[in-house]
């Protein structure tokens, strides 16, 4: 049976600071540079959620894109958009909000809401040239 990947793109704006509280300010600056600014900094994130699986013979869908849009809006966009990730999003209370960690958090929030038979991949662009991909591995 053919497998097809369907993708939904969304965006959110959020601020964060990359910082390890076990380190000195000097070490944080050395490792994270401007991203460790104590006053935070922001990004216009682009999020692509990809779902791969067989085409349903009755609907012709891998997944209803209206349902994927609803899940993404409720679980991610409404929670992350125009937020300070370090201070306003519970998942980052003790987790450094790097693009890598943000992609894993997003995947973990979406995975229980999407049919387990379907493969899920999260692609997160922090800038047009810097992005991460996470597929649950």
FENDA-V435043 format. One record per backbone hydrogen bond with DSSP energy under -0.5 kcal/mol. CO is the residue of the C=O (numbers start at 1). NH is the residue of the N-H. Records with the same first field share a line. If there is no record, write none. Layout:
CO=NH / NH
This chain:
2=55
4=6 / 53
6=51
8=49
10=47
12=45
13=82 / 83
14=43
15=85
16=41
17=19
19=21
20=23
24=28
25=29
26=30
27=31
28=32
29=33
32=35
33=36
34=37
35=18
37=40
41=16
43=14 / 45
45=12
46=125
47=10
48=50 / 123
49=8
50=121
51=6
52=119
53=4
56=60
61=56
64=67 / 68
65=69
66=70
67=71
68=72
69=73
70=74
71=75
72=76 / 77
73=78
76=80
77=81
80=83
83=15 / 85
84=88
85=89
88=90
89=92
90=93
96=98
98=102
99=103
100=104
101=105
102=106
103=107
104=108
105=109
106=110
107=111
108=112
110=113 / 114
111=114
115=118
119=52
121=50
122=134
123=48 / 125
124=126 / 132
125=46
129=131
130=126 / 127
132=124
134=122
